[in-house]
Amino acid sequence: MDISVSPRPGLTSDDELGKILVNPGFGTHFTDHMLTVEWTPEAGWHGGRITPYGKLALDPATAVLHYAQEIFEGLKAYRHADGSIWTFRPEANGARFARSARRLALPELPAADFVTTVDALVTQDARWVPSGEGERSLYIRPFMFASETFLGVRPARHVTYMVITSPAGSYFAKGVQPVSIMVSESYTRAAPGGMGAAKTGGNYAASLAPQLEAIAKGYDQVVFLDAVENTYVEELGGMNLCFVYDDGTIVTPELTGTILEGITRSSIIEVARAHGHKVAERRVAFSEWRDGVISGRIAEVFACGTAAVVTPVGKVVWRDGEAGSGKAGPVTQAIRQALVDIQYGRAEDRFGWMHRVV
Ligand SMILES: Cc1ncc(COP(=O)(O)O)c(C=O)c1O
């Protein structure tokens, strides 16, 4: 893929950048450049370019604004102690992006081009990758949307792929904090045959009302059950789930087509096995979770995803009860540490997951 570069005249000054990188938060500061590639049926992928970060001018009839034909990804670049910059399993994000594209009837971007474009933008804005101290990183957001000006329900004939990047602070600025989770008993996230396994905006829009309900009741997150029997645990709005049993076995809900196949989840399965844990991917009824936490058979519960890596679940709440110690368990902390150490280059990458960018 050819990518032209038109640098921004007058980059963010060292002073200003230094201030941003001290405490970048999440998703509010954007780097100096963005990357764009376009697609039409006639020309295929073309027009790859890095340009100054800036606003898009969209016709009000742009298809994505009406029919939500869009997908996205999320991954991070980490700066190691020697100054080098790495991403974590970017080809896995590229493969998932291609699967999401198929489900949304968008053109597939080859995974190799996905990695090339991410590398190109991260290299261009390398000075925005914070030092790894305090688990800071550069969050990378590739996305693709129906950019044809057309009001009609059919796959767009003009599609735009973009990558933007944003420095991210530590998810847990005050140390790893367990979260409370409310079981959503009136909303589901995804039905069989739907879009649950695709990373598309509609799934996140659907999670907002239940999430607001949980927050109004004083809880941090929502967990969704399966849409058919309202029985089996699926995932949170933006993270997968793992259960640590009292014999050290780790169980995570199997991929049924309604759950997003998390790259953190699949990495944890491998790390946990390397640490000597038995790992099972199978259906988990909510009653098994509830009764297991109450009886002590389930010793720890954690959620996982790129943003926080591993988040301990301190408490689970349902219509007429709650259970949980409120604490982060030792297995949760050990797995989190193992993964973070690989990402920041502090432990040997025995799995071959890290990809050097700069
Ligand atoms: C719905 C959902 N499930 C799970 C995950 C975890 O996926 P990953 O580990 O690839 O970040 C995410 C985060 O992107 C998500 O949005």
PDBQT file of the ligand as one rigid body, heavy atoms in Angstrom, charges set to zero:
ROOT
HETATM    1  C1  LIG A 401     -17.537  -5.729  23.566  1.00  0.00    +0.000 C 
HETATM    2  C2  LIG A 401     -16.083  -5.967  23.839  1.00  0.00    +0.000 A 
HETATM    3  N1  LIG A 401     -15.708  -7.160  24.329  1.00  0.00    +0.000 NA
HETATM    4  C3  LIG A 401     -14.416  -7.437  24.577  1.00  0.00    +0.000 A 
HETATM    5  C4  LIG A 401     -13.415  -6.510  24.344  1.00  0.00    +0.000 A 
HETATM    6  C5  LIG A 401     -11.993  -6.859  24.607  1.00  0.00    +0.000 C 
HETATM    7  O1  LIG A 401     -11.297  -6.984  23.386  1.00  0.00    +0.000 OA
HETATM    8  P1  LIG A 401      -9.721  -6.721  23.289  1.00  0.00    +0.000 P 
HETATM    9  O2  LIG A 401      -9.112  -7.589  24.328  1.00  0.00    +0.000 OA
HETATM   10  O3  LIG A 401      -9.356  -7.121  21.911  1.00  0.00    +0.000 OA
HETATM   11  O4  LIG A 401      -9.523  -5.283  23.570  1.00  0.00    +0.000 OA
HETATM   12  C6  LIG A 401     -13.761  -5.252  23.858  1.00  0.00    +0.000 A 
HETATM   13  C7  LIG A 401     -12.727  -4.224  23.683  1.00  0.00    +0.000 C 
HETATM   14  O5  LIG A 401     -12.347  -3.848  22.670  1.00  0.00    +0.000 OA
HETATM   15  C8  LIG A 401     -15.115  -4.971  23.567  1.00  0.00    +0.000 A 
HETATM   16  O6  LIG A 401     -15.469  -3.787  23.077  1.00  0.00    +0.000 OA
ENDROOT
TORSDOF 0
